């Protein structure tokens, strides 16, 4: 999120530039309607990671505490990248899909509104 300094002469060093992460991206990932995770997770991911790896390794490692994770029909998930709907190709890398440093990925499985439909 951009921040505007109160002092127009303020000059600060940006610490979260992509150059500071050894070629990796910070990617924010959120599961819509599942507030067991109060905010999107900030993940450090390689831009060369295949989307299939994100599905098979990163998401289970990151969201595995939620009891509904294992019931997700991944074919029906609605995906959003940086606020726009997208259809990821699991054979492509994050970079090929347009994921960039500080991108936001959200997923919303059909009919999934959290534990007991409580948004948790």
DSSP file (Angstrom, degrees, kcal/mol; ACC not computed):
  #  RESIDUE AA STRUCTURE BP1 BP2  ACC     N-H-->O    O-->H-N    N-H-->O    O-->H-N    TCO  KAPPA ALPHA  PHI   PSI    X-CA   Y-CA   Z-CA
    1    1 A X              0   0    0      0, 0.0     2,-0.1     0, 0.0     0, 0.0   0.000 360.0 360.0 360.0 127.1    0.0    0.0    0.0
    2    2 A X        -     0   0    0      1,-0.0     2,-0.4     2,-0.0     0, 0.0  -0.382 360.0-155.0 -66.5 145.4    1.5    3.4   -0.9
    3    3 A X        -     0   0    0     -2,-0.1     2,-0.6     0, 0.0    -1,-0.0  -0.976   5.1-146.9-124.1 135.9    2.1    5.8    1.9
    4    4 A X        -     0   0    0     -2,-0.4     2,-0.1     2,-0.0     4,-0.1  -0.905  20.5-131.4-104.2 123.9    2.2    9.5    1.6
    5    5 A X        -     0   0    0     -2,-0.6     5,-0.0     1,-0.1     0, 0.0  -0.417   5.7-137.1 -71.3 146.3    4.6   11.2    4.0
    6    6 A X  S    S+     0   0    0      1,-0.1     2,-0.7    -2,-0.1    -1,-0.1   0.785  94.9  65.2 -72.4 -27.5    3.3   14.2    6.0
    7    7 A X  S >  S-     0   0    0      1,-0.1     3,-2.0     2,-0.0    -2,-0.1  -0.873  76.0-152.3 -98.8 117.1    6.6   16.0    5.3
    8    8 A X  T 3  S+     0   0    0     -2,-0.7    -1,-0.1     1,-0.3    -3,-0.1   0.679  95.3  55.2 -64.9 -16.5    7.0   16.7    1.6
    9    9 A X  T 3  S+     0   0    0      2,-0.0    -1,-0.3    -3,-0.0     2,-0.2   0.415  79.5 121.7 -94.4   1.0   10.8   16.7    2.0
   10   10 A X    <   -     0   0    0     -3,-2.0     2,-0.4     1,-0.0    -5,-0.1  -0.437  39.2-174.1 -68.4 134.2   10.8   13.2    3.5
   11   11 A X        +     0   0    0     -2,-0.2     2,-0.3     2,-0.0    -2,-0.0  -0.988   7.5 178.6-129.0 120.9   12.9   10.6    1.6
   12   12 A X        -     0   0    0     -2,-0.4     2,-0.5     0, 0.0    -2,-0.0  -0.875  30.5-114.1-123.1 156.1   12.9    7.1    2.8
   13   13 A X        -     0   0    0     -2,-0.3     2,-0.7     1,-0.0    -2,-0.0  -0.760  27.2-130.6 -88.7 128.3   14.5    3.9    1.6
   14   14 A X        -     0   0    0     -2,-0.5     3,-0.5     1,-0.2    -1,-0.0  -0.698  24.5-175.8 -79.1 116.8   12.0    1.3    0.3
   15   15 A X  S    S+     0   0    0     -2,-0.7    -1,-0.2     1,-0.2     5,-0.0   0.653  71.9  62.1 -91.0 -17.2   13.0   -2.0    2.1
   16   16 A X        +     0   0    0      3,-0.0    -1,-0.2     5,-0.0    10,-0.2   0.010  69.1 138.9-103.6  31.5   10.6   -4.4    0.4
   17   17 A X    >   -     0   0    0     -3,-0.5     3,-2.0     1,-0.1     4,-0.1  -0.418  66.2-115.7 -68.0 149.4   11.9   -4.0   -3.1
   18   18 A X  G > >S+     0   0    0      1,-0.3     3,-1.8     2,-0.2     5,-0.7   0.813 113.4  67.7 -57.0 -31.7   12.1   -7.2   -5.1
   19   19 A X  G > 5S+     0   0    0      1,-0.3     3,-0.6     2,-0.1    -1,-0.3   0.718  93.0  60.6 -62.1 -20.3   15.9   -6.8   -5.3
   20   20 A X  G < 5S+     0   0    0     -3,-2.0    -1,-0.3     1,-0.2    -2,-0.2   0.363  95.0  63.1 -89.3   5.7   16.0   -7.4   -1.5
   21   21 A X  G X 5S-     0   0    0     -3,-1.8     3,-2.3     3,-0.2    -1,-0.2   0.024 108.2-109.0-123.6  27.7   14.5  -10.9   -1.7
   22   22 A X  T < 5S-     0   0    0     -3,-0.6    -3,-0.1     1,-0.3     3,-0.1   0.839  83.0 -46.9  52.1  40.2   17.1  -12.8   -3.7
   23   23 A X  T 3 <S+     0   0    0     -5,-0.7    24,-0.6     1,-0.3    -1,-0.3   0.387 112.2 120.4  86.6  -4.7   14.9  -13.0   -6.8
   24   24 A X  E <   -A   46   0A   0     -3,-2.3     2,-0.4    -6,-0.2    -1,-0.3  -0.486  55.2-130.7 -89.5 163.6   11.8  -14.1   -4.9
   25   25 A X  E     -A   45   0A   0     20,-3.4    20,-2.8    -2,-0.2     2,-0.6  -0.867   9.9-130.1-110.2 145.0    8.5  -12.4   -4.7
   26   26 A X  E     -A   44   0A   0     -2,-0.4    76,-3.2    18,-0.2    77,-0.6  -0.870  34.3-174.2 -84.4 125.5    6.4  -11.5   -1.7
   27   27 A X  E     -Ab  43 103A   0     16,-3.0    16,-3.1    -2,-0.6     2,-0.5  -0.992  17.4-144.6-126.4 128.1    2.9  -12.8   -2.7
   28   28 A X  E     -Ab  42 104A   0     75,-3.1    77,-3.3    -2,-0.4     2,-0.4  -0.804  20.7-170.9 -92.5 127.2   -0.2  -12.2   -0.5
   29   29 A X  E     +Ab  41 105A   0     12,-2.8    12,-3.2    -2,-0.5     2,-0.3  -0.975   6.1 177.8-126.5 130.4   -2.6  -15.1   -0.5
   30   30 A X  E     - b   0 106A   0     75,-2.3    77,-2.1    -2,-0.4     2,-0.7  -0.961  25.5-142.5-132.7 149.7   -6.1  -15.2    1.0
   31   31 A X  E >   - b   0 107A   0     -2,-0.3     3,-1.5     3,-0.3     6,-0.2  -0.931  35.3-125.1-108.8 106.8   -8.9  -17.6    1.2
   32   32 A X  T 3  S+     0   0    0     75,-1.9    77,-0.2    -2,-0.7    82,-0.1  -0.192  87.2   8.7 -56.2 140.2  -12.2  -15.7    0.8
   33   33 A X  T 3  S+     0   0    0      1,-0.1     2,-0.4    80,-0.1    -1,-0.2   0.657 100.8 107.2  66.2  20.6  -14.8  -16.2    3.6
   34   34 A X    X   +     0   0    0     -3,-1.5     3,-1.4    86,-0.2    86,-0.3  -0.724  36.6 169.7-129.5  82.6  -12.3  -18.1    5.8
   35   35 A X  T 3   +     0   0    0     84,-2.6    85,-0.2    -2,-0.4     3,-0.1   0.252  55.9  98.4 -85.9  13.9  -11.3  -15.8    8.6
   36   36 A X  T 3  S+     0   0    0      1,-0.3     2,-0.7    84,-0.2    -1,-0.3   0.805  91.3  52.2 -59.2 -27.0   -9.6  -18.5   10.6
   37   37 A X  S <  S-     0   0    0     -3,-1.4    -1,-0.3    -6,-0.2    -6,-0.2  -0.931  88.2-159.8-106.9 103.1   -6.8  -16.7    8.8
   38   38 A X        +     0   0    0     -2,-0.7     2,-0.3    -3,-0.1    -1,-0.1   0.680  69.4  10.6 -64.9 -20.8   -7.5  -13.1    9.7
   39   39 A X  S    S-     0   0    0    -10,-0.1    -8,-0.1    -3,-0.1   -10,-0.1  -0.964  97.2 -74.9-149.7 160.9   -5.6  -11.6    6.9
   40   40 A X        -     0   0    0     -2,-0.3   -10,-0.3   -10,-0.1     2,-0.3  -0.307  54.4-113.5 -57.1 145.5   -3.9  -12.7    3.6
   41   41 A X  E     -A   29   0A   0    -12,-3.2   -12,-2.8    -4,-0.1     2,-0.7  -0.602  17.9-133.9 -81.1 142.8   -0.7  -14.6    4.2
   42   42 A X  E     -A   28   0A   0     -2,-0.3     2,-0.4   -14,-0.2   -14,-0.2  -0.888  31.6-175.4 -97.5 113.7    2.5  -13.0    3.0
   43   43 A X  E     -A   27   0A   0    -16,-3.1   -16,-3.0    -2,-0.7     2,-0.7  -0.859  25.8-137.9-113.7 144.0    4.5  -15.8    1.3
   44   44 A X  E     +A   26   0A   0     -2,-0.4     2,-0.3   -18,-0.2   -18,-0.2  -0.897  39.0 170.5-100.4 110.8    8.0  -15.6   -0.2
   45   45 A X  E     -A   25   0A   0    -20,-2.8   -20,-3.4    -2,-0.7     2,-0.3  -0.902  36.7-114.7-128.0 148.6    7.7  -17.5   -3.5
   46   46 A X  E >   -A   24   0A   0     -2,-0.3     3,-1.7   -22,-0.2    48,-0.3  -0.626  19.5-137.3 -76.9 136.0   10.0  -18.0   -6.5
   47   47 A X  T 3  S+     0   0    0    -24,-0.6    48,-2.4    -2,-0.3    49,-0.4   0.711 105.9  60.5 -64.9 -17.5    8.6  -16.5   -9.7
   48   48 A X  T 3  S+     0   0    0     45,-0.2    -1,-0.3    46,-0.2     2,-0.2   0.433  77.7 118.0 -88.4  -0.6    9.7  -19.7  -11.4
   49   49 A X    <   -     0   0    0     -3,-1.7    45,-2.1    44,-0.1    46,-0.2  -0.469  68.2-122.8 -67.2 133.6    7.4  -21.8   -9.2
   50   50 A X  B >>  -E   93   0B   0     43,-0.2     4,-1.4    -2,-0.2     3,-0.6  -0.480  15.2-124.0 -71.9 148.3    4.7  -23.7  -11.2
   51   51 A X  H 3> S+     0   0    0     41,-2.6     4,-2.1    38,-0.4     5,-0.2   0.850 113.3  62.3 -61.9 -32.1    1.2  -23.0  -10.2
   52   52 A X  H 3> S+     0   0    0     38,-1.8     4,-2.6    40,-0.3    -1,-0.2   0.873 101.0  52.2 -60.1 -36.0    0.8  -26.7   -9.7
   53   53 A X  H <>>S+     0   0    0     -3,-0.6     4,-2.5    37,-0.2     5,-1.4   0.864 105.8  54.3 -66.9 -35.9    3.4  -26.5   -7.0
   54   54 A X  I  <>S+     0   0    0     -4,-1.4     5,-2.9     3,-0.2     6,-0.3   0.927 113.5  42.4 -61.3 -44.5    1.5  -23.7   -5.3
   55   55 A X  I  <5S+     0   0    0     -4,-2.1     5,-0.4     3,-0.2    -2,-0.2   0.902 121.1  39.5 -67.4 -42.6   -1.6  -26.0   -5.2
   56   56 A X  I  <5S+     0   0    0     -4,-2.6    -2,-0.2    -5,-0.2    -3,-0.2   0.768 134.4   8.5 -84.6 -26.9    0.2  -29.1   -4.1
   57   57 A X  I  X5S+     0   0    0     -4,-2.5     4,-2.1    -5,-0.2    -3,-0.2   0.761 123.7  46.2-120.7 -53.8    2.7  -27.7   -1.6
   58   58 A X  I  ><S+     0   0    0     -5,-1.4     4,-2.3     2,-0.2     5,-0.2   0.943 112.9  46.7 -68.0 -49.2    2.3  -24.1   -0.6
   59   59 A X  H  ><S+     0   0    0     -5,-2.9     4,-3.2     1,-0.2     5,-0.3   0.937 114.9  46.0 -63.0 -47.0   -1.4  -24.0   -0.1
   60   60 A X  H  > S+     0   0    0     -5,-0.4     4,-1.2    -6,-0.3    -1,-0.2   0.913 115.5  47.2 -61.0 -39.7   -1.5  -27.2    2.1
   61   61 A X  H  < S+     0   0    0     -4,-2.1    -1,-0.2     1,-0.2    -2,-0.2   0.854 121.1  37.8 -66.6 -32.9    1.5  -26.0    4.1
   62   62 A X  H  < S+     0   0    0     -4,-2.3    -2,-0.2    -5,-0.2     3,-0.2   0.847 131.1  23.8 -88.6 -37.4    0.0  -22.6    4.6
   63   63 A X  H >< S+     0   0    0     -4,-3.2     3,-2.0    -5,-0.2     6,-0.2   0.257  84.4 112.9-114.9  10.7   -3.7  -23.3    5.0
   64   64 A X  T 3<  +     0   0    0     -4,-1.2    -1,-0.1     1,-0.3     6,-0.1   0.655  64.3  72.2 -62.4 -17.4   -3.6  -26.9    6.3
   65   65 A X  T 3  S+     0   0    0     -3,-0.2     2,-0.4    -4,-0.1    -1,-0.3   0.701  78.9  90.7 -70.8 -17.6   -4.9  -26.0    9.8
   66   66 A X  S X  S-     0   0    0     -3,-2.0     3,-1.5     1,-0.1     4,-0.4  -0.675  74.1-144.2 -83.4 127.4   -8.3  -25.4    8.3
   67   67 A X  T 3  S+     0   0    0     -2,-0.4     3,-0.3     1,-0.3    -1,-0.1   0.689  95.8  57.9 -65.9 -17.3  -10.5  -28.5    8.4
   68   68 A X  T >  S+     0   0    0      1,-0.2     3,-1.5     2,-0.1     4,-0.4   0.571  79.0  90.3 -88.0  -8.3  -12.2  -27.7    5.0
   69   69 A X  G X  S+     0   0    0     -3,-1.5     3,-1.4     1,-0.3    -1,-0.2   0.899  84.5  52.9 -56.2 -42.9   -9.0  -27.6    3.0
   70   70 A X  G 3  S+     0   0    0     -4,-0.4    -1,-0.3    -3,-0.3    -2,-0.1   0.648 104.5  57.0 -69.6 -13.9   -9.1  -31.2    2.1
   71   71 A X  G <  S+     0   0    0     -3,-1.5    -1,-0.3    -4,-0.1    -2,-0.2   0.441  77.1 123.2 -96.4   0.2  -12.7  -31.0    0.8
   72   72 A X    <   -     0   0    0     -3,-1.4     2,-1.0    -4,-0.4     3,-0.1  -0.412  56.4-144.8 -68.9 132.5  -12.0  -28.3   -1.8
   73   73 A X    >   -     0   0    0     37,-0.2     3,-1.5    -2,-0.2     4,-0.3  -0.838  16.3-167.6 -90.7  96.7  -12.9  -29.0   -5.4
   74   74 A X  G >  S+     0   0    0     -2,-1.0     3,-0.8     1,-0.3    -1,-0.2   0.728  79.4  66.1 -65.2 -22.8   -9.9  -27.2   -7.0
   75   75 A X  G 3  S+     0   0    0      1,-0.2    -1,-0.3    -3,-0.1    -2,-0.0   0.808 105.7  43.5 -66.8 -28.0  -11.5  -27.4  -10.5
   76   76 A X  G <  S+     0   0    0     -3,-1.5    -1,-0.2    34,-0.1    -2,-0.2   0.385  84.5 124.9 -99.0   3.4  -14.3  -25.1   -9.4
   77   77 A X    <   -     0   0    0     -3,-0.8     2,-0.6    -4,-0.3    32,-0.2  -0.389  56.3-136.8 -68.6 137.1  -12.3  -22.5   -7.4
   78   78 A X  E     -C  108   0A   0     30,-2.3    30,-2.0    -2,-0.1     2,-0.3  -0.857  25.3-159.9 -92.7 124.1  -12.7  -18.9   -8.4
   79   79 A X  E     -CD 107  86A   0     -2,-0.6     7,-2.0     7,-0.6     2,-0.4  -0.817  10.9-167.1-108.9 144.5   -9.3  -17.2   -8.5
   80   80 A X  E     -CD 106  85A   0     26,-2.4    26,-2.4    -2,-0.3     2,-0.5  -0.999   2.3-167.0-129.8 134.7   -8.4  -13.5   -8.3
   81   81 A X  E >  S-CD 105  84A   0      3,-3.2     3,-1.8    -2,-0.4    24,-0.2  -0.981  78.9 -19.3-120.9 118.7   -5.0  -12.0   -9.1
   82   82 A X  T 3  S-     0   0    0     22,-3.2    -1,-0.1    -2,-0.5    23,-0.1   0.874 130.5 -48.7  51.1  42.4   -4.5   -8.4   -8.0
   83   83 A X  T 3  S+     0   0    0     21,-0.3     2,-0.4     1,-0.2    -1,-0.3   0.416 119.8 101.1  85.0  -1.1   -8.2   -7.9   -7.8
   84   84 A X  E <  S-D   81   0A   0     -3,-1.8    -3,-3.2     0, 0.0    -1,-0.2  -0.938  76.8-109.6-120.4 141.1   -9.2   -9.4  -11.2
   85   85 A X  E     +D   80   0A   0     -2,-0.4     2,-0.3    -5,-0.3    -5,-0.3  -0.373  44.0 173.5 -63.9 139.7  -10.6  -12.8  -11.9
   86   86 A X  E     -D   79   0A   0     -7,-2.0     2,-0.7    -2,-0.1    -7,-0.6  -0.991  33.1-135.8-148.1 157.1   -8.1  -15.2  -13.6
   87   87 A X        -     0   0    0     -2,-0.3     2,-0.1    -9,-0.1    -9,-0.1  -0.911  29.9-145.0-112.3 100.8   -7.9  -18.8  -14.6
   88   88 A X        -     0   0    0     -2,-0.7     2,-0.7     1,-0.1     6,-0.0  -0.413   3.6-140.5 -72.3 140.9   -4.5  -20.2  -13.7
   89   89 A X    >   -     0   0    0      4,-0.1     3,-2.1    -2,-0.1   -38,-0.4  -0.904  10.8-149.1 -96.3 115.5   -2.8  -22.7  -15.9
   90   90 A X  T 3  S+     0   0    0     -2,-0.7   -38,-1.8     1,-0.3   -37,-0.2   0.659  93.2  60.6 -65.2 -15.3   -1.2  -25.2  -13.5
   91   91 A X  T 3  S+     0   0    0    -40,-0.1    -1,-0.3   -41,-0.1     2,-0.2   0.489  93.7  82.0 -89.4  -2.3    1.6  -25.9  -16.0
   92   92 A X  S <  S-     0   0    0     -3,-2.1   -41,-2.6     1,-0.1   -40,-0.3  -0.658  81.3-111.5-102.6 158.7    2.8  -22.3  -16.0
   93   93 A X  B  >  -E   50   0B   0    -43,-0.3     4,-1.6    -2,-0.2   -43,-0.2  -0.362  31.0-108.3 -79.8 164.7    5.0  -20.4  -13.6
   94   94 A X  T  4>S+     0   0    0    -45,-2.1     5,-2.5   -48,-0.3     4,-0.4   0.924 122.1  50.9 -58.0 -43.9    3.8  -17.7  -11.4
   95   95 A X  T >45S+     0   0    0    -48,-2.4     3,-1.4     1,-0.2    -1,-0.2   0.909 107.2  52.7 -62.3 -42.1    5.6  -15.1  -13.5
   96   96 A X  T 345S+     0   0    0    -49,-0.4    -1,-0.2     1,-0.3    -2,-0.2   0.808 107.2  53.9 -62.9 -28.6    4.1  -16.5  -16.7
   97   97 A X  T 3<5S-     0   0    0     -4,-1.6    -1,-0.3    -3,-0.3    -2,-0.2   0.503 124.7-102.8 -84.3  -4.1    0.6  -16.1  -15.1
   98   98 A X  T < 5 +     0   0    0     -3,-1.4     2,-0.4    -4,-0.4    -3,-0.2   0.544  69.8 149.1  95.1   7.7    1.3  -12.4  -14.3
   99   99 A X      < +     0   0    0     -5,-2.5    -1,-0.3    -6,-0.2     2,-0.2  -0.619  23.6 177.7 -74.3 130.2    2.0  -12.8  -10.6
  100  100 A X    >   -     0   0    0     -2,-0.4     3,-2.0    -3,-0.1     2,-0.2  -0.652  39.8 -57.6-124.0-179.0    4.5  -10.2   -9.6
  101  101 A X  T 3  S+     0   0    0      1,-0.3   -74,-0.2    -2,-0.2   -83,-0.1  -0.469 126.2   9.1 -63.4 126.4    6.3   -8.9   -6.5
  102  102 A X  T 3  S+     0   0    0    -76,-3.2    -1,-0.3    -2,-0.2   -75,-0.2   0.691  93.9 154.1  71.1  23.8    3.6   -8.0   -3.9
  103  103 A X  E <   -b   27   0A   0     -3,-2.0   -75,-3.1   -77,-0.6     2,-0.5  -0.334  38.8-131.6 -71.1 162.9    0.8   -9.5   -6.0
  104  104 A X  E     -b   28   0A   0    -77,-0.2   -22,-3.2    -2,-0.1     2,-0.5  -0.983  19.1-171.8-120.5 126.0   -2.4  -10.7   -4.3
  105  105 A X  E     -bC  29  81A   0    -77,-3.3   -75,-2.3    -2,-0.5     2,-0.4  -0.979   6.7-178.4-116.6 127.9   -3.9  -14.1   -5.0
  106  106 A X  E     -bC  30  80A   0    -26,-2.4   -26,-2.4    -2,-0.5     2,-0.4  -0.956   7.0-162.6-122.6 145.0   -7.3  -14.9   -3.6
  107  107 A X  E     -bC  31  79A   0    -77,-2.1   -75,-1.9    -2,-0.4     2,-0.4  -0.981   6.9-174.0-129.6 145.0   -9.2  -18.2   -3.9
  108  108 A X  E     - C   0  78A   0    -30,-2.0   -30,-2.3    -2,-0.4     3,-0.1  -0.864  14.2-151.4-139.2  98.2  -12.9  -18.9   -3.4
  109  109 A X    >   -     0   0    0     -2,-0.4     3,-1.6   -32,-0.2   -32,-0.1  -0.400  37.9 -92.2 -67.9 147.3  -14.1  -22.5   -3.6
  110  110 A X  T 3  S+     0   0    0    -37,-0.3   -37,-0.2     1,-0.3    -1,-0.1  -0.364 105.9   1.6 -63.1 134.3  -17.7  -22.9   -4.7
  111  111 A X  T 3  S+     0   0    0      1,-0.2     2,-0.7    -3,-0.1    -1,-0.3   0.625  95.3 135.2  69.0  14.3  -20.2  -23.1   -1.8
  112  112 A X    <   +     0   0    0     -3,-1.6    -1,-0.2     1,-0.1     3,-0.1  -0.850  14.2 154.5-103.9 110.3  -17.5  -22.6    0.8
  113  113 A X        -     0   0    0     -2,-0.7     6,-3.0     1,-0.5     7,-0.3   0.011  59.2 -94.3-122.1  26.7  -18.3  -20.1    3.5
  114  114 A X  S >  S-     0   0    0      5,-0.3     3,-2.4     4,-0.2    -1,-0.5  -0.181  75.9 -14.7  89.3 176.8  -16.1  -21.3    6.3
  115  115 A X  G >  S-     0   0    0      1,-0.3     3,-1.9     2,-0.2     5,-0.4  -0.317 138.8  -9.3 -57.2 124.4  -16.7  -23.7    9.2
  116  116 A X  G 3  S-     0   0    0      1,-0.3    -1,-0.3     2,-0.1    -2,-0.1   0.804 123.2 -70.7  52.7  33.6  -20.5  -24.1    9.6
  117  117 A X  G <  S+     0   0    0     -3,-2.4    -1,-0.3     1,-0.1    -2,-0.2   0.756 106.6 126.3  57.6  27.4  -21.0  -21.3    7.0
  118  118 A X  S <  S-     0   0    0     -3,-1.9    -4,-0.2   -85,-0.0    -2,-0.1   0.389  81.0-112.9 -95.9   3.0  -19.7  -18.9    9.7
  119  119 A X              0   0    0     -6,-3.0   -84,-2.6   -86,-0.1    -5,-0.3   0.737 360.0 360.0  73.3  21.0  -17.0  -17.3    7.6
  120  120 A X              0   0    0     -5,-0.4   -86,-0.2    -7,-0.3   -84,-0.2   0.365 360.0 360.0-112.4 360.0  -14.3  -18.8    9.9
